Amino acid sequence: MPNLALTEKDKIIQFSTFAFLVTFNVLSTTSFATPLMFLFTVIILVNINFKMDFYKYHLFVMQFCMFCYSSIFWARNGLITLNTSKAILQVIICMFIFYDYYKKFNDIHVLLKIYMWSSYVVVFVTYAYYGPSAFIESMEDARLDSSFANVNYIAMVASTVLVIHTYYVLYEKEPKWQFLLVGIPTLLVISATQSRKALVTFAVGVTLLYIIKHSMKGRGNLIPYLKIFTGLVIAIILVYLLSDTALFSGITHRMEGLVASITGEGEEDSSSYARRFYRQIGWIQFSRTPVLGIGINNAFMLTNIATGKNAYLHCNYAELAADGGSVGLFSYYIIFAYVFFKELKYVRKDTSAIIIIVWIINRLIYDWGAVTYTNKMTYFIIMIYYLHLSYMEKKYPSPKRRKKYLR
């Protein structure tokens, strides 16, 4: 935890950050979400001595934002591209303020805990909104609707917070009872949403955390590898047993449809078929405009022609390939690639690097089934990654220090 004693201003700022995250996740579909988020950002601004500095985070996200703006010149619908670019720029400007405050800490745990507990608020608001009856119906293959918020997004929030909390239990020795108290209801939310992406990223995230923890102790010692093998066997047995229960029957059925769409064997459900069709639309357009695409956030025009509906392609890779071509794909994913490969060298020096690595892997998996580059929370999460990298570079300085403005 940071070596700084919290002042009253610190408490106000951290509560405002918490409120900012809750507002986005709980009220994102309402008209007053943006004004509230702006209000909390202003509260933070007036409580810090803001200084406009450019760090690696700002340089990477701004270059992508500039690409978004530049695509106006070749976009099929320039107005849509302009509005999307403005929204991305606005959230990046807000992140300047958040970054300026949180860069003073010595580690990521303050911000990570705020993110974690704000996510649990989303989980319990979900329970309060839908009520017990909706969760019971979900056991009968009737997944939660999106009247409160997009159910896939709720599920991803639930999956991410479980992986982060698992990290704290495995690596930071936080109480297991606390994890079980909030973790079991969170797992039930994933079940009720029947989100395949959330289930996969949860399983991958927890498995990676477990494997990395024990493999780091395995030099010349067989016991850690036996623990890994035993843990994986237990996990497989649990998944098999749970898949036959009423609670997980809905998500099991959807996973079978997903496997069928990948392997071509078995019965592919309508959702998997539609998503595969949307991805194909994006890749076909990419083959036609491989360099610059058809303009940021213009892929909906392709689905309109093909199906008569304005829809995302449900795959960030296909969406960006169609919208921005190879240049757009590179401009966006270099943001993740840079921090990922930089973080790798800190894994054995600081365990906090492990959760960042696992989180990035999960985000890249999630991007196969969702469009994330237009989501405002994406840029907050990227900020967490780069703040952590900044902490690591200060804590473990390289012999060859780079220029000060690239801290």
C-alpha positions as CSV (number, residue, x, y, z in Angstrom):
1,M,0.0,0.0,0.0
2,P,1.2,3.6,-0.5
3,N,3.5,5.2,2.0
4,L,1.4,8.4,2.0
5,A,-1.0,9.3,4.8
6,L,-4.4,10.1,3.4
7,T,-5.6,13.7,3.8
8,E,-9.2,14.8,3.7
9,K,-8.7,15.8,0.1
10,D,-7.4,12.3,-0.7
11,K,-10.5,10.8,0.8
12,I,-12.7,13.1,-1.3
13,I,-10.8,12.3,-4.4
14,Q,-10.9,8.5,-3.9
15,F,-14.6,8.5,-3.0
16,S,-15.2,10.6,-6.2
17,T,-13.2,8.0,-8.2
18,F,-15.4,5.2,-6.6
19,A,-18.6,7.2,-7.4
20,F,-17.3,7.8,-11.0
21,L,-16.9,4.1,-11.6
22,V,-20.2,3.2,-10.0
23,T,-22.0,5.8,-12.0
24,F,-20.6,4.6,-15.3
25,N,-21.3,0.9,-14.6
26,V,-24.7,1.3,-13.0
27,L,-26.2,4.4,-14.8
28,S,-24.5,4.2,-18.2
29,T,-27.8,3.8,-20.0
30,T,-29.4,6.9,-18.4
31,S,-29.2,10.5,-19.6
32,F,-27.7,11.8,-16.3
33,A,-24.7,9.4,-16.2
34,T,-22.4,11.8,-18.2
35,P,-23.2,14.9,-16.1
36,L,-22.6,12.9,-12.9
37,M,-19.3,11.5,-14.2
38,F,-18.3,15.1,-15.2
39,L,-19.2,16.3,-11.7
40,F,-17.0,13.7,-10.0
41,T,-14.2,14.5,-12.3
42,V,-14.5,18.3,-11.5
43,I,-14.5,17.4,-7.8
44,I,-11.2,15.6,-8.3
45,L,-9.8,18.5,-10.4
46,V,-10.5,21.2,-7.7
47,N,-8.9,19.0,-5.0
48,I,-5.5,18.5,-6.8
49,N,-2.8,20.8,-8.0
50,F,-3.3,19.7,-11.6
51,K,-0.3,19.8,-13.9
52,M,-0.6,19.0,-17.6
53,D,2.2,16.4,-18.1
54,F,2.4,13.9,-20.8
55,Y,3.3,10.3,-19.8
56,K,3.5,7.1,-21.8
57,Y,-0.2,6.5,-21.2
58,H,-1.2,9.9,-22.7
59,L,1.1,9.4,-25.8
60,F,-0.3,6.0,-26.6
61,V,-4.0,6.8,-26.2
62,M,-3.7,10.1,-27.9
63,Q,-2.1,8.7,-31.0
64,F,-5.0,6.3,-31.3
65,C,-7.5,9.2,-30.7
66,M,-5.7,11.2,-33.5
67,F,-6.1,8.2,-35.8
68,C,-9.8,8.2,-35.0
69,Y,-10.1,11.8,-35.9
70,S,-8.0,11.5,-39.1
71,S,-10.4,8.7,-40.3
72,I,-13.0,11.4,-40.8
73,F,-11.4,12.2,-44.1
74,W,-12.2,8.7,-45.6
75,A,-15.1,7.6,-43.5
76,R,-18.3,6.7,-45.2
77,N,-20.2,8.5,-42.4
78,G,-17.9,11.3,-41.2
79,L,-20.4,12.6,-38.6
80,I,-20.5,9.2,-36.8
81,T,-16.7,9.1,-36.8
82,L,-16.5,12.7,-35.5
83,N,-18.9,12.0,-32.6
84,T,-17.1,8.8,-31.7
85,S,-13.7,10.5,-31.8
86,K,-15.0,13.3,-29.6
87,A,-16.3,10.9,-27.0
88,I,-12.9,9.1,-26.9
89,L,-11.1,12.4,-26.6
90,Q,-13.4,13.6,-23.8
91,V,-12.7,10.5,-21.7
92,I,-9.0,10.8,-22.3
93,I,-9.1,14.4,-21.1
94,C,-10.8,13.1,-17.9
95,M,-8.1,10.5,-17.5
96,F,-5.4,13.3,-17.5
97,I,-7.0,14.4,-14.2
98,F,-7.2,10.9,-12.7
99,Y,-3.6,10.1,-13.8
100,D,-2.3,13.3,-12.4
101,Y,-3.6,12.3,-8.9
102,Y,-2.8,8.6,-8.8
103,K,0.7,8.9,-10.2
104,K,1.9,10.1,-6.8
105,F,1.4,6.7,-5.1
106,N,4.0,4.0,-4.9
107,D,1.9,1.1,-6.0
108,I,-1.4,0.2,-7.8
109,H,-3.3,-1.1,-4.8
110,V,-5.3,2.0,-3.9
111,L,-6.7,2.4,-7.4
112,L,-7.1,-1.4,-7.9
113,K,-9.1,-1.7,-4.6
114,I,-11.4,1.2,-5.6
115,Y,-12.0,-0.5,-9.0
116,M,-12.6,-3.8,-7.3
117,W,-15.2,-2.6,-4.7
118,S,-17.0,-0.4,-7.2
119,S,-17.4,-3.5,-9.4
120,Y,-18.9,-5.4,-6.5
121,V,-21.5,-2.5,-6.1
122,V,-22.5,-3.3,-9.7
123,V,-23.0,-6.9,-8.8
124,F,-25.3,-6.2,-5.9
125,V,-27.2,-3.4,-7.7
126,T,-27.8,-6.1,-10.4
127,Y,-29.4,-8.3,-7.7
128,A,-31.5,-5.5,-6.4
129,Y,-32.7,-4.5,-9.8
130,Y,-33.7,-7.9,-11.2
131,G,-34.8,-9.5,-8.0
132,P,-34.7,-13.2,-6.9
133,S,-37.3,-14.3,-9.5
134,A,-35.2,-13.3,-12.5
135,F,-32.2,-15.3,-11.1
136,I,-34.5,-18.3,-10.6
137,E,-35.8,-18.0,-14.2
138,S,-32.2,-17.9,-15.4
139,M,-31.8,-21.5,-14.2
140,E,-34.5,-22.4,-16.7
141,D,-32.5,-21.1,-19.7
142,A,-34.0,-17.6,-19.5
143,R,-31.0,-15.3,-19.2
144,L,-31.2,-11.8,-17.7
145,D,-32.4,-9.1,-20.1
146,S,-30.5,-5.9,-20.8
147,S,-33.1,-3.5,-19.3
148,F,-30.7,-2.4,-16.5
149,A,-27.5,-2.5,-18.5
150,N,-25.9,-4.7,-21.2
151,V,-25.9,-8.1,-19.5
152,N,-22.6,-9.1,-21.2
153,Y,-21.0,-6.0,-19.8
154,I,-22.3,-6.8,-16.3
155,A,-20.9,-10.3,-16.6
156,M,-17.5,-9.0,-17.7
157,V,-17.4,-6.6,-14.7
158,A,-18.3,-9.6,-12.5
159,S,-15.6,-11.8,-14.1
160,T,-12.9,-9.2,-13.9
161,V,-13.6,-8.4,-10.2
162,L,-13.4,-12.1,-9.3
163,V,-10.0,-12.5,-11.0
164,I,-8.7,-9.4,-9.2
165,H,-10.0,-10.6,-5.9
166,T,-8.5,-14.0,-6.5
167,Y,-5.1,-12.3,-7.0
168,Y,-5.5,-10.7,-3.6
169,V,-6.3,-14.0,-2.0
170,L,-3.5,-15.9,-3.6
171,Y,-0.7,-13.3,-3.6
172,E,-1.6,-10.7,-1.0
173,K,-3.0,-13.2,1.6
174,E,-6.4,-11.4,1.9
175,P,-9.1,-13.3,3.9
176,K,-10.7,-16.2,2.0
177,W,-14.0,-15.7,3.9
178,Q,-14.3,-12.2,2.5
179,F,-13.7,-13.5,-1.1
180,L,-16.4,-16.3,-0.6
181,L,-18.9,-13.8,0.9
182,V,-18.9,-11.6,-2.2
183,G,-17.5,-14.0,-4.7
184,I,-20.3,-16.6,-4.7
185,P,-23.0,-14.0,-5.5
186,T,-20.8,-12.6,-8.2
187,L,-20.4,-16.0,-9.8
188,L,-24.2,-16.4,-9.7
189,V,-24.5,-13.2,-11.7
190,I,-22.2,-14.6,-14.4
191,S,-24.4,-17.7,-14.4
192,A,-27.6,-15.6,-14.7
193,T,-26.3,-13.5,-17.6
194,Q,-25.2,-16.7,-19.3
195,S,-22.2,-14.8,-20.7
196,R,-19.7,-17.1,-22.4
197,K,-17.0,-14.4,-22.5
198,A,-17.3,-13.8,-18.8
199,L,-17.1,-17.5,-18.0
200,V,-14.0,-18.1,-20.2
201,T,-12.1,-15.0,-19.0
202,F,-12.9,-15.9,-15.3
203,A,-11.7,-19.5,-15.9
204,V,-8.6,-18.4,-17.8
205,G,-7.8,-15.6,-15.3
206,V,-8.0,-17.7,-12.2
207,T,-6.1,-20.6,-13.8
208,L,-3.3,-18.3,-14.9
209,L,-3.0,-16.8,-11.5
210,Y,-2.8,-20.2,-9.9
211,I,-0.3,-21.6,-12.4
212,I,2.0,-18.6,-12.2
213,K,2.0,-18.6,-8.4
214,H,3.1,-22.2,-8.2
215,S,5.4,-22.3,-11.3
216,M,7.5,-19.5,-9.8
217,K,8.3,-21.9,-6.9
218,G,9.1,-24.8,-9.2
219,R,12.8,-24.6,-9.8
220,G,14.1,-28.1,-8.9
221,N,11.0,-28.8,-6.8
222,L,8.3,-31.2,-8.0
223,I,5.7,-30.2,-5.4
224,P,4.6,-26.9,-7.0
225,Y,3.9,-28.7,-10.3
226,L,1.9,-31.4,-8.5
227,K,-0.1,-28.6,-6.9
228,I,-0.8,-27.1,-10.4
229,F,-1.8,-30.5,-11.8
230,T,-4.0,-31.2,-8.8
231,G,-5.6,-27.8,-9.0
232,L,-6.4,-28.2,-12.7
233,V,-7.9,-31.6,-12.2
234,I,-10.1,-30.3,-9.4
235,A,-11.2,-27.4,-11.5
236,I,-12.1,-29.7,-14.4
237,I,-14.2,-31.9,-12.2
238,L,-16.0,-28.9,-10.6
239,V,-16.8,-27.5,-14.1
240,Y,-18.1,-30.9,-15.2
241,L,-20.3,-31.3,-12.1
242,L,-21.6,-27.7,-12.2
243,S,-22.4,-27.9,-15.9
244,D,-25.1,-30.5,-15.1
245,T,-26.8,-28.4,-12.5
246,A,-29.9,-26.3,-13.1
247,L,-27.9,-23.2,-12.0
248,F,-25.4,-23.5,-14.9
249,S,-27.5,-25.3,-17.5
250,G,-28.2,-22.1,-19.5
251,I,-24.6,-21.1,-19.8
252,T,-23.5,-24.7,-20.5
253,H,-26.0,-24.8,-23.4
254,R,-24.6,-21.5,-24.8
255,M,-21.0,-22.8,-24.4
256,E,-21.9,-25.9,-26.4
257,G,-23.2,-23.6,-29.2
258,L,-19.9,-21.6,-29.1
259,V,-17.8,-24.8,-29.4
260,A,-20.0,-25.9,-32.3
261,S,-19.4,-22.6,-34.1
262,I,-15.7,-23.1,-33.7
263,T,-15.3,-26.8,-34.5
264,G,-18.2,-27.1,-36.9
265,E,-19.5,-30.1,-35.0
266,G,-22.7,-30.1,-33.0
267,E,-25.6,-27.7,-33.0
268,E,-24.6,-24.0,-33.3
269,D,-27.0,-21.7,-31.4
270,S,-28.4,-18.6,-33.0
271,S,-26.3,-16.2,-31.0
272,S,-23.0,-17.9,-32.0
273,Y,-24.1,-18.0,-35.6
274,A,-25.0,-14.3,-35.7
275,R,-21.7,-13.4,-34.1
276,R,-19.7,-15.5,-36.5
277,F,-21.6,-13.9,-39.4
278,Y,-20.9,-10.4,-38.1
279,R,-17.2,-11.2,-37.7
280,Q,-17.1,-12.5,-41.3
281,I,-18.6,-9.2,-42.5
282,G,-15.8,-7.3,-40.8
283,W,-13.0,-9.5,-42.2
284,I,-14.5,-9.3,-45.7
285,Q,-14.5,-5.5,-45.5
286,F,-10.9,-5.7,-44.2
287,S,-9.9,-7.6,-47.3
288,R,-11.3,-4.8,-49.4
289,T,-9.9,-1.9,-47.4
290,P,-6.9,-3.4,-45.6
291,V,-4.9,-0.3,-44.9
292,L,-7.3,2.4,-43.5
293,G,-10.7,0.8,-43.3
294,I,-14.0,2.7,-43.8
295,G,-13.8,5.1,-40.9
296,I,-14.1,4.7,-37.1
297,N,-17.4,3.3,-35.9
298,N,-18.7,2.9,-39.5
299,A,-19.0,-0.9,-39.4
300,F,-22.7,-0.6,-38.4
301,M,-23.3,0.3,-42.1
302,L,-22.1,-3.1,-43.1
303,T,-24.5,-4.9,-40.9
304,N,-27.3,-2.6,-42.1
305,I,-26.7,-3.6,-45.6
306,A,-26.4,-7.3,-44.7
307,T,-29.2,-7.6,-42.2
308,G,-31.2,-4.4,-42.2
309,K,-30.1,-3.7,-38.6
310,N,-27.5,-1.3,-37.3
311,A,-25.2,-3.4,-35.1
312,Y,-21.7,-3.7,-33.9
313,L,-19.7,-6.7,-35.2
314,H,-19.4,-8.2,-31.7
315,C,-15.6,-8.6,-32.1
316,N,-13.2,-5.7,-31.5
317,Y,-10.7,-7.2,-33.9
318,A,-13.1,-7.5,-36.8
319,E,-14.7,-4.1,-35.9
320,L,-11.4,-2.3,-35.9
321,A,-10.2,-4.1,-39.0
322,A,-13.3,-2.9,-40.9
323,D,-13.3,0.6,-39.3
324,G,-9.5,1.4,-39.3
325,G,-7.8,-1.3,-41.4
326,S,-4.4,-2.6,-40.4
327,V,-3.3,0.9,-39.3
328,G,-6.3,1.1,-36.9
329,L,-5.6,-2.3,-35.5
330,F,-1.9,-1.5,-35.0
331,S,-2.7,2.0,-33.5
332,Y,-5.0,0.4,-30.9
333,Y,-3.3,-2.8,-30.0
334,I,0.1,-1.3,-29.7
335,I,-1.3,0.3,-26.5
336,F,-1.7,-3.1,-25.0
337,A,1.4,-4.7,-26.6
338,Y,3.8,-2.1,-25.2
339,V,2.6,-2.3,-21.6
340,F,2.3,-6.1,-21.8
341,F,5.9,-6.8,-22.9
342,K,7.3,-4.1,-20.5
343,E,5.4,-5.7,-17.6
344,L,6.8,-9.2,-18.3
345,K,10.2,-8.3,-16.9
346,Y,8.7,-7.3,-13.6
347,V,6.7,-10.5,-12.9
348,R,9.5,-12.1,-10.8
349,K,10.3,-8.8,-9.1
350,D,6.8,-7.7,-8.0
351,T,3.7,-9.9,-7.8
352,S,1.5,-6.9,-8.7
353,A,2.8,-7.2,-12.3
354,I,1.1,-10.6,-12.5
355,I,-2.4,-9.3,-12.1
356,I,-1.7,-6.7,-14.8
357,I,-0.4,-9.4,-17.2
358,V,-3.4,-11.6,-16.5
359,W,-5.8,-8.7,-16.9
360,I,-4.4,-7.8,-20.3
361,I,-4.6,-11.4,-21.5
362,N,-8.3,-11.5,-20.4
363,R,-9.0,-8.2,-22.1
364,L,-7.5,-9.6,-25.4
365,I,-9.7,-12.7,-25.1
366,Y,-12.8,-10.6,-24.3
367,D,-12.2,-8.5,-27.4
368,W,-12.9,-11.5,-29.6
369,G,-16.6,-11.3,-28.4
370,A,-17.2,-7.6,-27.8
371,V,-16.4,-4.2,-29.2
372,T,-14.4,-2.4,-26.5
373,Y,-12.5,0.4,-28.2
374,T,-15.6,2.7,-28.1
375,N,-16.2,1.9,-24.4
376,K,-15.2,4.8,-22.0
377,M,-14.2,2.4,-19.3
378,T,-11.6,0.8,-21.6
379,Y,-9.5,4.0,-21.2
380,F,-9.7,4.0,-17.5
381,I,-8.5,0.4,-17.4
382,I,-5.7,1.2,-19.7
383,M,-4.7,4.0,-17.4
384,I,-4.4,1.4,-14.6
385,Y,-2.0,-0.6,-16.7
386,Y,0.2,2.3,-17.4
387,L,0.1,3.7,-13.9
388,H,1.4,0.3,-12.7
389,L,4.1,0.3,-15.3
390,S,5.2,3.8,-14.1
391,Y,5.3,2.5,-10.5
392,M,7.5,-0.4,-11.6
393,E,9.9,1.7,-13.6
394,K,10.3,4.0,-10.5
395,K,10.7,1.0,-8.2
396,Y,13.1,-0.9,-10.4
397,P,14.9,1.7,-12.5
398,S,16.8,0.7,-15.6
399,P,20.5,1.5,-15.8
400,K,19.8,3.5,-18.9
401,R,17.1,6.1,-17.9
402,R,15.0,7.5,-20.6
403,K,14.1,11.1,-21.2
404,K,12.0,12.6,-18.3
405,Y,9.0,13.3,-20.4
406,L,8.6,9.6,-21.2
407,R,8.2,8.5,-17.5
